[in-house]
């Protein structure tokens, strides 16, 4: 079994090019997360990365606010922040015990950030017309992990209702559908 840090490193390798490929003119475009445009989703993802880095160190996170950090060299900062996240989850003990205020098994929390990074990279790629294929090892960990979290995530309004997919759907399409996303989502044409 791969460590959370190894999985995050693989997910980061696929997410960073997507973020680097976002043009500033695309920041106001819609995303598969109907409550977020591209800029708001980037800000959310930066917040998630920072908070889950704190959780890796068994600290207390604060998801109550999201700042607008999509300014200056935000693409370079994304590279730096994801690298710091990978390192945090690679520290001795990061996957052991429970995390800060979440009081959940650390590996489960690690899978949560892995899911956020992977699914939101897809959201951003779709919203900005880029290709995105997640690492198969990441998807293999996410599918059962997110299936276990899905009922609670729906109760907390983190996931939408499952989106119906065909029996031949890929593992990643099933992951997306589990979160309430339409795997076939495309930006609306204006």
N, C-alpha and C positions, 0 to 999 in steps of 0.2 A: 504494500500500500504506500502510495506517495504521501509525503508530508504536505500540509497546507502550504507551506512556503514554496515547495516545488511546484505545486499546482498553480499557486498565484503567479509564480515566475512564468509559467507557460501561458496563463491567461493574460498576463501583462504584455507578453511578447506579441499577442494578437490584438490587444486593445490599444496600445500606444500608436501603431500606425493609423488606426481609425481616428484617434483624437488629432494626430498630426495632420490628417487629411481634411479636417474641417476648415472650410473657408469662413472668414469672419462674416461674409454676406449670408451664410447659412444659419447664423445663430438665432434668428427669429423664426425659423421653420418649425413645423410640427414634428412630433415624434410618436412612436407607438404608445408612449405613456401620455395619454391625452391631457393630463394636467401639467405637462412640461413641454416647453419649446426646447430647442437644442441648447440654448444658453442655460436655462433653468436646470435641465438634465445634467449638464456638465457641472454646474454648481452643486447639485445634489450628489453627484458622483465624487467630487472632491471632498465633500462633507463625509460621505460614507467611508472613503479611504482613510481620512484622518481619524474618524471615530473608531474604526475597526483596528487601526494601528494602536490606539490607546487600549482597546480591549485585549489585544494580544499581550500587552504588558500587565494585564489584570487591573487596569485603571478603570475609571468611571467615565463613560461617554456622555455626550450631550447632543442628542439628535434634534433638539428643540429649535435650533436656528441654522439657517444656511446663508452664508455670505456670498456676495457676488465677487467671485475670484477670477472671473473670465476677463482679465485685464492684463496688460503688459505681455510678458512671455508666458502665458498660461499653458501653452503646449509643452514648453520645457519644464514648467512646474509639475505638470501631470507626470512626465517621465520621472522626475525626482520623487514625487509623492508615492507613486506606485512602487518604485525601488525601495523606498523606506518601509512601505507596507510589507513587501516580500521579506525584507530583513527582520522586521518586527516579529513576523510569524515564524522565522527561522531561529529565533532566540531559544535557548534551553528553557523548557517548561511552558512555552507558549501554547502548546496543544494539550497540556495537562490540567486537570482540575476544572474549575469553573471560571467564568469571566466576571469581572467587575460587577456592576449593578444588574447585569442581565441574569446572573445566577444560572447560566446554562453551561453544558459541557463545552469546553473550549474548542474542540474539533467541530462541533455543530456550529458555533459562532464563526469559525474559520470558513466553513462551507457557505455560511450566509454571505460573507463578503466575496467569496469566490463566485457565488451566484450573481450578486449585484454587479461585479466587475464584468462578468461574461455576458449577462443579459443586457446590461446597459451599453456595452460595446456594440452589441447587435442593434439595439435601439438607435444608437448614434450613427452606425453604418447605414442602416435602412433610411434614416431621416436625411442623410446627406449623400445618398446614391453611391455608397461604397460597398465593396464586397467584404464579407466577414464570414470566416469559417472558424469556429472555436476548436481548440485542441481536443482530439478525441478522448484523451485521458481525463481532461477536465469534465467533459460531458458525462463520462462513465461514472465519475464521482457525484456529479450534480444531480443526475436523474433520480437515484434512490434517496439521496440526501434531501432534495427539495420535495420529493413526494412525501417524506415523513414530516416536513415542516409545513406543507401546504395548508392543511386544515387550520392550524393556528394562525398562519400568515393571512388567510382569508378572513378569519375572525378579527384580526387586528387591522384589516383593510390594507395590508401590504400587497397581497395578491388579489387580482380580480377573480371572478368566477372562471372555471376552466373553459378554455376555448375548445370546441369540438375539432378533432383532427381525424384524418383517415387512418385506418389500421396500418397502412404502409408508411406512416409518418416516420421521419428519422428520430433518433433519440433526442437531438437538440430541438426539433420541432415539438416534441412532447414536453420538453422542459419549458419552452416558451409558452405552450398552451396551458401548462400547469399554472403559470403565473397570470393567466388571463389574456395573454397576447395572441393575436392572430399571426401565425408564422408567415402568412402571405402579405402582411401589411406593406403598403407602399404609400409614399406621400401623395396627398391629393394634388391634382393638377389645377392650376389657377388660370 
